[in-house]
C-alpha cells in the first residue's frame, strides 16, 4: 500500500470501529436494561426499540449512497455521524421507552456505510482493495468481540443511559477523524455522470453480491439465536461466552492474513471466495450434529465458531471489495447503498425468521435452513468472475 492508501484504510477502519463499538456495547445488555424503563414491561416494544435502528438504516442506505455520489463522501459521512450522535444522546436522555425508540431510530438514520466503503474504494487500487476492506471488516469483528467483554462491566457502572452517552461521544470522535485524518477525497469533473439505483439494479454481478451479503448476515444473526444456548448447554456460563468468541475472532484474523492475501495475489480470489461460502455451509452441518448430541461439546463448538469467523471474515473482506470493483466508478455510492441495504435487511430477516424457525422447528431446523441458504448462495455465486483491474478515481 502507498502512504495514502494506508492512511485511508486506517482512518476509515477507525471510523467504522468507533461507530460499531458504540452499537455493539449496547446490544448484550439492551433487553435487560430497557425492561427497567417506563413501558419496558412490553417485550414487543423492547424488541422494537432494539430493532428499529436496523430498519431506519436499511431504508436510508441507498439515499445516503446516492448522495455521496452527488455531493461528496466526506459531507455525507459527517452528516450521518451527526445524526448518529444526536440519536445516541436522545437515547441517553430518554426518560421512557418511547423516547428510547425515537433515539434508536435517529441513530439508524446515520447510514454512512455506503459512503465509507465508496470512499475507501475511491482511494485504493484494485490490487490492495481487498486488504483495505479486510481491515475495515476486521475492525468491526474485533469491536464485536471487545463489546462482549466490556458491555456487562460498563453497564454495571454507568447503565444503559451511560452506554448511549459513550456511543454519542465515540461518534463525535469519528467526526473528528473524518475531518482531520481521512485523506482528501479525489476531485471529479463536475459534468461526470452520477449513479442511479436502476443502473446498479440491472447489473447481474452486483445483484449476485447483493444476494450474497443478504444471505451471509441473515445466517449470521439466525445462528446467534441458537449458539448461546448451545454454549450454555456445553457448560459455559453466559458471562464467559467471550472466552470462546474472542479467541475465535482473533485467530481468524491470523488465518485471514495467512490465506486470503497471498492467494489473492496469485489470482485465486474466486476460489477463496467460494471456499469461504463452503466453509460456512460445513459449519451449519457441524452445528446441526452438535445440536443433536445428548451433551454439547465445548471443544467442537469452539472449533466450529473459529471456522465460521474464518469464512465470515474472508467474505466480509472480499464482497465489498468486489462490489466496488464491479460497480461503475460514477455509481459506486449507489451500488454500495444497495449492497448495504441488503446487508441491513439480512440482519432483520435473520433475527425475525431465525426466532420463528427455532420456535416452530427447534435449533436443528434452524441449522438445516441456514445450511440450505448457504448452499443456495454457493450455487448463485459459482458463475462469478473476478473483475479486471480498473483505474482508480484520480484528481482532475
C-alpha positions as CSV (number, residue, x, y, z in Angstrom):
1,X,0.0,0.0,0.0
2,X,1.0,3.6,-0.6
3,X,1.1,6.1,2.3
4,X,-2.3,7.5,1.2
5,X,-3.8,4.0,0.9
6,X,-2.5,3.2,4.4
7,X,-3.9,6.4,5.8
8,X,-7.3,5.9,4.1
9,X,-7.6,2.3,5.3
10,X,-6.6,3.1,8.9
11,X,-8.7,6.2,9.2
12,X,-11.9,4.7,7.7
13,X,-11.5,1.5,9.7
14,X,-11.2,3.6,12.8
15,X,-14.4,5.4,11.9
16,X,-16.2,2.1,11.4
17,X,-14.7,0.8,14.7
18,X,-15.8,3.9,16.8
19,X,-19.3,3.7,15.4
20,X,-19.7,-0.1,15.7
21,X,-18.2,-0.2,19.2
22,X,-20.9,2.1,20.4
23,X,-23.6,0.0,18.8
24,X,-22.2,-3.3,20.0
25,X,-21.7,-2.1,23.6
26,X,-25.4,-1.7,23.9
27,X,-26.6,-5.0,22.4
28,X,-25.5,-7.5,25.0
29,X,-27.4,-5.7,27.8
30,X,-30.1,-3.8,25.9
31,X,-33.0,-6.1,26.5
32,X,-32.4,-6.4,30.3
33,X,-31.7,-2.7,30.8
34,X,-34.6,-1.5,28.6
35,X,-37.1,-3.6,30.6
36,X,-36.4,-1.2,33.6
37,X,-37.8,1.9,31.6
38,X,-41.4,3.0,32.0
39,X,-43.2,0.9,29.3
40,X,-40.4,-1.7,29.3
41,X,-42.7,-4.4,30.5
42,X,-43.9,-4.9,26.9
43,X,-41.4,-7.3,25.2
44,X,-42.7,-6.4,21.8
45,X,-41.9,-2.7,22.3
46,X,-38.5,-3.6,23.8
47,X,-37.8,-5.6,20.6
48,X,-39.0,-2.6,18.5
49,X,-36.6,-0.3,20.4
50,X,-33.7,-2.7,19.7
51,X,-34.5,-3.4,16.0
52,X,-35.7,-0.1,14.7
53,X,-32.1,1.1,14.3
54,X,-31.7,-1.6,11.5
55,X,-35.0,-0.6,9.9
56,X,-34.2,3.1,9.5
57,X,-30.6,2.3,8.5
58,X,-31.8,-0.1,5.8
59,X,-34.3,2.5,4.4
60,X,-31.6,5.2,4.2
61,X,-28.6,3.3,2.9
62,X,-29.4,3.9,-0.7
63,X,-30.3,7.6,-0.4
64,X,-27.0,8.2,1.5
65,X,-25.0,6.2,-1.0
66,X,-26.5,8.2,-3.9
67,X,-26.0,11.5,-2.0
68,X,-22.3,10.6,-1.6
69,X,-22.0,10.3,-5.5
70,X,-23.6,13.7,-5.9
71,X,-22.3,15.8,-3.0
72,X,-19.2,14.0,-1.8
73,X,-18.3,11.2,0.5
74,X,-17.0,13.3,3.5
75,X,-20.1,15.6,3.6
76,X,-22.4,12.6,3.8
77,X,-20.2,10.8,6.3
78,X,-20.2,13.9,8.6
79,X,-23.9,14.4,8.2
80,X,-24.6,10.7,9.0
81,X,-22.3,10.7,12.1
82,X,-24.1,13.9,13.4
83,X,-27.4,12.1,13.1
84,X,-25.9,9.0,14.8
85,X,-24.5,11.1,17.7
86,X,-27.8,13.0,18.0
87,X,-29.8,9.8,18.3
88,X,-27.3,8.4,20.8
89,X,-27.7,11.5,23.1
90,X,-31.5,11.3,22.7
91,X,-31.4,7.7,23.8
92,X,-29.0,8.6,26.7
93,X,-31.5,11.2,27.9
94,X,-34.7,9.1,27.2
95,X,-37.0,9.0,30.3
96,X,-39.1,6.2,28.9
97,X,-39.3,3.5,26.2
98,X,-41.0,5.8,23.7
99,X,-38.1,8.2,23.7
100,X,-35.6,5.3,23.6
101,X,-37.3,4.1,20.4
102,X,-37.1,7.6,18.9
103,X,-33.4,7.8,19.8
104,X,-32.6,4.4,18.2
105,X,-34.5,5.4,15.1
106,X,-32.4,8.6,14.8
107,X,-29.3,6.6,15.3
108,X,-30.2,4.4,12.4
109,X,-30.7,7.5,10.2
110,X,-26.9,7.9,10.2
111,X,-26.5,5.3,7.4
112,X,-22.9,6.0,6.3
113,X,-21.7,2.5,5.4
114,X,-22.0,3.0,1.7
115,X,-20.3,6.4,1.8
116,X,-17.4,5.0,3.8
117,X,-16.8,1.9,1.6
118,X,-17.2,4.0,-1.5
119,X,-14.6,6.5,-0.2
120,X,-12.2,3.6,0.6
121,X,-12.7,2.3,-3.0
122,X,-12.0,5.7,-4.4
123,X,-8.7,6.0,-2.5
124,X,-7.3,2.5,-3.1
125,X,-6.1,0.5,-6.1
126,X,-7.8,-2.8,-7.1
127,X,-4.8,-4.9,-6.0
128,X,-4.9,-3.7,-2.4
129,X,-8.6,-3.0,-2.0
130,X,-9.4,-6.4,-0.5
131,X,-6.7,-5.8,2.1
132,X,-8.2,-2.4,2.8
133,X,-11.7,-3.8,3.1
134,X,-10.4,-6.6,5.3
135,X,-9.0,-4.0,7.7
136,X,-12.5,-2.4,8.0
137,X,-14.2,-5.8,8.4
138,X,-11.7,-7.0,11.0
139,X,-12.2,-3.8,13.0
140,X,-15.9,-4.5,13.1
141,X,-15.4,-8.1,14.2
142,X,-12.9,-7.0,16.8
143,X,-15.3,-4.4,18.2
144,X,-18.0,-7.1,18.4
145,X,-15.7,-9.4,20.4
146,X,-14.5,-6.5,22.6
147,X,-18.1,-5.4,23.4
148,X,-18.9,-8.9,24.7
149,X,-16.1,-8.4,27.3
150,X,-16.7,-4.7,28.2
151,X,-20.5,-4.3,28.0
152,X,-21.6,-6.1,31.2
153,X,-19.0,-4.3,33.3
154,X,-19.6,-0.9,31.8
155,X,-23.4,-1.3,32.2
156,X,-22.9,-2.1,35.9
157,X,-21.1,1.2,36.3
158,X,-22.9,3.7,34.0
159,X,-26.1,1.9,33.0
160,X,-27.8,2.0,29.6
161,X,-28.0,5.8,29.7
162,X,-24.3,6.0,30.1
163,X,-23.6,3.5,27.3
164,X,-25.6,5.6,24.9
165,X,-23.8,8.8,26.1
166,X,-20.5,6.9,25.4
167,X,-21.8,5.9,22.0
168,X,-22.5,9.6,21.1
169,X,-19.1,10.6,22.3
170,X,-17.5,7.9,20.1
171,X,-19.5,9.3,17.1
172,X,-18.1,12.8,17.8
173,X,-14.6,11.3,17.8
174,X,-15.4,9.7,14.4
175,X,-16.4,13.1,13.0
176,X,-13.0,14.5,14.1
177,X,-11.4,11.6,12.3
178,X,-13.3,12.3,9.1
179,X,-12.3,16.0,9.1
180,X,-8.6,15.7,10.1
181,X,-7.5,12.1,9.5
182,X,-9.2,10.8,6.3
183,X,-7.3,11.9,3.2
184,X,-9.0,14.4,0.9
185,X,-11.4,12.9,-1.5
186,X,-10.5,12.7,-5.2
187,X,-11.7,15.6,-7.3
188,X,-14.0,14.7,-10.2
189,X,-15.3,16.6,-13.2
190,X,-18.4,18.5,-12.4
191,X,-20.1,17.1,-15.6
192,X,-19.3,13.4,-14.7
193,X,-22.4,11.2,-14.8
194,X,-23.9,10.3,-11.4
195,X,-25.1,7.0,-10.2
196,X,-28.7,5.8,-10.2
197,X,-30.4,2.9,-8.5
198,X,-31.8,1.5,-11.7
199,X,-28.3,1.3,-13.2
200,X,-27.0,-0.9,-10.5
201,X,-30.1,-3.0,-10.2
202,X,-29.6,-4.1,-13.8
203,X,-26.1,-5.3,-13.1
204,X,-26.1,-9.1,-12.7
205,X,-22.7,-9.4,-11.0
206,X,-23.7,-6.7,-8.5
207,X,-27.0,-8.4,-7.8
208,X,-25.1,-11.7,-7.2
209,X,-23.1,-9.9,-4.5
210,X,-26.2,-8.2,-3.1
211,X,-27.8,-11.6,-2.7
212,X,-24.7,-13.0,-1.0
213,X,-24.5,-10.2,1.6
214,X,-28.2,-10.7,2.4
215,X,-27.7,-14.4,3.0
216,X,-24.4,-14.0,4.9
217,X,-25.9,-11.6,7.5
218,X,-29.2,-13.4,7.7
219,X,-27.4,-16.6,8.6
220,X,-25.0,-14.9,10.9
221,X,-27.8,-13.4,13.0
222,X,-30.0,-16.5,12.8
223,X,-27.1,-18.6,14.1
224,X,-26.9,-16.5,17.2
225,X,-30.5,-17.2,18.1
226,X,-29.2,-20.7,19.0
227,X,-25.4,-20.6,19.6
228,X,-25.5,-19.0,23.1
229,X,-27.9,-21.7,24.3
230,X,-25.6,-24.4,22.9
231,X,-22.6,-22.9,24.8
232,X,-24.6,-22.8,28.0
233,X,-25.6,-26.5,27.4
234,X,-21.9,-27.3,27.0
235,X,-21.3,-25.9,30.4
236,X,-20.1,-22.4,29.7
237,X,-21.9,-19.7,31.7
238,X,-23.2,-16.7,29.7
239,X,-20.8,-14.3,31.4
240,X,-17.9,-16.4,30.0
241,X,-19.0,-16.7,26.4
242,X,-16.5,-14.2,25.3
243,X,-13.8,-16.7,26.2
244,X,-14.9,-18.6,23.1
245,X,-15.8,-15.7,20.9
246,X,-12.7,-13.6,21.4
247,X,-10.1,-16.3,20.7
248,X,-12.1,-17.4,17.7
249,X,-12.2,-13.9,16.2
250,X,-8.5,-13.2,16.9
251,X,-7.3,-16.5,15.5
252,X,-9.5,-16.0,12.4
253,X,-7.6,-12.7,11.7
254,X,-4.4,-14.6,11.6
255,X,-5.9,-17.1,9.2
256,X,-7.2,-14.3,7.1
257,X,-3.7,-12.8,6.7
258,X,-2.1,-16.1,6.0
259,X,-4.6,-17.4,3.4
260,X,-6.6,-14.6,1.7
261,X,-4.0,-12.0,0.7
262,X,-1.3,-14.4,-0.6
263,X,-3.9,-16.4,-2.6
264,X,-5.4,-13.2,-4.0
265,X,-2.0,-12.0,-5.2
266,X,-1.7,-15.4,-7.0
267,X,-5.0,-15.0,-8.8
268,X,-7.1,-17.4,-6.6
269,X,-9.6,-14.8,-5.2
270,X,-12.7,-16.6,-6.8
271,X,-11.6,-20.0,-5.3
272,X,-11.1,-18.5,-1.8
273,X,-14.4,-16.7,-2.0
274,X,-16.3,-19.9,-2.9
275,X,-14.4,-21.9,-0.3
276,X,-15.4,-19.4,2.3
277,X,-19.1,-19.9,1.4
278,X,-18.5,-23.7,1.6
279,X,-16.8,-23.4,5.0
280,X,-19.8,-21.7,6.5
281,X,-22.1,-24.4,4.9
282,X,-20.0,-27.0,6.6
283,X,-20.2,-25.1,9.9
284,X,-24.0,-25.3,9.7
285,X,-23.8,-29.0,9.2
286,X,-21.5,-29.3,12.2
287,X,-23.8,-27.2,14.4
288,X,-26.7,-29.5,13.3
289,X,-24.7,-32.5,14.5
290,X,-23.7,-30.9,17.8
291,X,-27.2,-29.7,18.5
292,X,-28.4,-33.3,18.2
293,X,-25.9,-34.6,20.7
294,X,-27.1,-35.5,24.2
295,X,-24.4,-33.3,25.7
296,X,-22.9,-30.4,23.6
297,X,-19.2,-30.4,23.2
298,X,-17.5,-27.1,24.0
299,X,-14.4,-28.2,22.0
300,X,-16.4,-28.8,18.9
301,X,-18.4,-25.6,19.3
302,X,-15.2,-23.6,19.7
303,X,-13.7,-25.2,16.6
304,X,-16.9,-24.6,14.5
305,X,-17.1,-20.9,15.6
306,X,-13.4,-20.4,14.7
307,X,-14.2,-21.9,11.2
308,X,-17.3,-19.6,11.0
309,X,-15.3,-16.5,11.7
310,X,-12.6,-17.6,9.2
311,X,-15.2,-17.9,6.4
312,X,-17.1,-14.8,7.6
313,X,-14.0,-12.5,7.7
314,X,-13.0,-13.6,4.2
315,X,-16.4,-12.8,2.8
316,X,-16.6,-9.5,4.8
317,X,-13.3,-8.5,3.1
318,X,-13.9,-9.7,-0.4
319,X,-17.6,-8.9,-1.0
320,X,-17.5,-5.1,-0.6
321,X,-14.1,-5.1,-2.5
322,X,-15.7,-6.9,-5.4
323,X,-18.8,-4.8,-5.3
324,X,-16.7,-1.6,-5.5
325,X,-14.7,-3.1,-8.4
326,X,-17.8,-4.3,-10.3
327,X,-19.7,-1.0,-9.9
328,X,-19.0,1.8,-12.4
329,X,-16.9,4.5,-10.6
330,X,-19.6,7.1,-11.0
331,X,-22.2,4.8,-9.4
332,X,-20.2,3.4,-6.5
333,X,-22.2,5.2,-3.9
334,X,-25.5,3.9,-5.3
335,X,-24.1,0.4,-5.8
336,X,-22.8,0.2,-2.2
337,X,-26.0,1.8,-0.9
338,X,-28.0,-1.1,-2.4
339,X,-25.4,-3.6,-1.1
340,X,-25.5,-2.2,2.5
341,X,-29.4,-2.1,2.3
342,X,-29.4,-5.8,1.6
343,X,-26.9,-6.3,4.4
344,X,-29.3,-4.5,6.9
345,X,-32.3,-6.4,5.6
346,X,-30.3,-9.6,6.1
347,X,-29.8,-8.7,9.8
348,X,-33.5,-8.0,10.1
349,X,-34.6,-11.2,8.3
350,X,-32.1,-13.4,10.2
351,X,-33.3,-12.2,13.6
352,X,-37.0,-12.4,12.8
353,X,-37.1,-15.6,10.7
354,X,-34.4,-17.3,12.9
355,X,-36.5,-16.8,16.0
356,X,-39.6,-18.1,14.3
357,X,-37.9,-21.2,12.8
358,X,-36.4,-22.0,16.2
359,X,-39.8,-21.8,17.9
360,X,-41.5,-23.9,15.2
361,X,-38.8,-26.4,14.3
362,X,-36.1,-26.3,17.0
363,X,-32.4,-25.4,16.6
364,X,-31.9,-28.4,14.3
365,X,-34.5,-27.0,11.9
366,X,-32.7,-23.6,12.1
367,X,-29.3,-25.1,11.1
368,X,-30.9,-27.0,8.3
369,X,-32.4,-23.8,6.9
370,X,-29.1,-21.9,7.4
371,X,-27.2,-24.7,5.6
372,X,-29.7,-24.7,2.8
373,X,-29.3,-20.9,2.4
374,X,-25.5,-21.2,2.2
375,X,-25.8,-24.0,-0.4
376,X,-28.1,-21.8,-2.5
377,X,-25.7,-19.0,-2.2
378,X,-22.8,-21.2,-3.4
379,X,-24.9,-22.1,-6.5
380,X,-25.7,-18.5,-7.2
381,X,-22.1,-17.4,-6.7
382,X,-20.5,-20.2,-8.7
383,X,-20.6,-18.3,-12.1
384,X,-18.9,-15.2,-10.7
385,X,-15.8,-13.8,-12.3
386,X,-13.2,-11.6,-10.7
387,X,-13.4,-8.2,-12.4
388,X,-10.4,-6.8,-14.2
389,X,-8.3,-4.2,-12.6
390,X,-9.6,-0.7,-13.1
391,X,-8.1,2.7,-12.9
392,X,-8.9,4.4,-9.6
393,X,-10.7,7.8,-9.4
394,X,-7.9,10.5,-9.7
395,X,-7.8,14.2,-9.2
396,X,-8.8,16.1,-12.2
